[in-house]
Amino acid sequence: MRITLIGCGAIGKLWLAALAQQGHDIQGWLRMAQSDLFVDVNEPDGRVFRELIPCNNLNHLQHSELIIVCLKAWQVSDALLPLIHNIPESCPILLLHNGMGTLDELTPLRQPFLSGVTTHAAWQKNNQVFHVANGITHIGAVNSIAENCYPIADILHTAQPDVAWHNDILATCWQKLAANCVINPLTIIHDCKNGELLNHTAQINLLIDEICQVMDIEGLHTDKLQLTDYIYGIIHNTADNYSSMLQDIRNKRRTEIDYITGYLIKQARAHGLNTPENDRLYHLIKQREEKNDGFRTNMHRQW
């Protein structure tokens, strides 16, 4: 299958390596155009992938059969919109990122669009990617012309298990959004690993109360107890991890807060709901971004 992967960070390189090993005709696509990219991925079982992967070939893009976008949410529209006229209308585009709201920036959607969330964990140092935990990638259609794209799940699953197709990917995305609305901002406020949030259960539960109200009015009819168990389960399972948003703040990078808590607040306002605790955390994180010495100078480096 001819595939273009836009955004070659840690998760992007995991997919480049996995798909290349399955024999797919794959290329990367980088903000700063270059003809190839050295991909160095270290798997949990000790396997190592080290190969040059071709990049930024326009002819390849124009004949791609699948586009995978592995960018921060705030980078997606800036990266994709200039390329969209070079992508075949029949080519599915899979968005793999935290948060929600990017699709609103891409309308009208000409191609089949898929959304996805993943629990694979990886980090990058000196251009080496360390795949530290296997996970599950959930994908599904977000427009009607993508509903027949379910075979893509099998193709991706063969390369990087596990991959599951969902007929209602929106519910899965909202569940992941809920966890991100709790864990990401609180780890910044308390400057702590995920597991240390268990010292702040009252604050966690207050956030969950507000999130459930928004999800209910959005038509998701969430079971509050199940959502609470899900979020606490993630906190326990990632207890020794630092959240991606805390890492962004520490490294003076823009966060995805506008597409996580910001998206929740936007949807709440549309229904006339108030979310005071989420509002408070959102504004605190935005203040931290503004105070970051490197934040403004890094704004032009879109992806």
Beta strands, then each sheet from edge to edge (+ up, - down):
strand 1: 2-6
strand 2: 25-29
strand 3: 36-42
strand 4: 48-54
strand 5: 66-69
strand 6: 93-96
strand 7: 113-118
strand 8: 121-125
strand 9: 128-133
strand 10: 137-141
strand 11: 163-165
sheet 1: 2+ 1+ 5+ 6+ 7+ 10- 11-
sheet 2: 4+ 3- 9- 8+
end
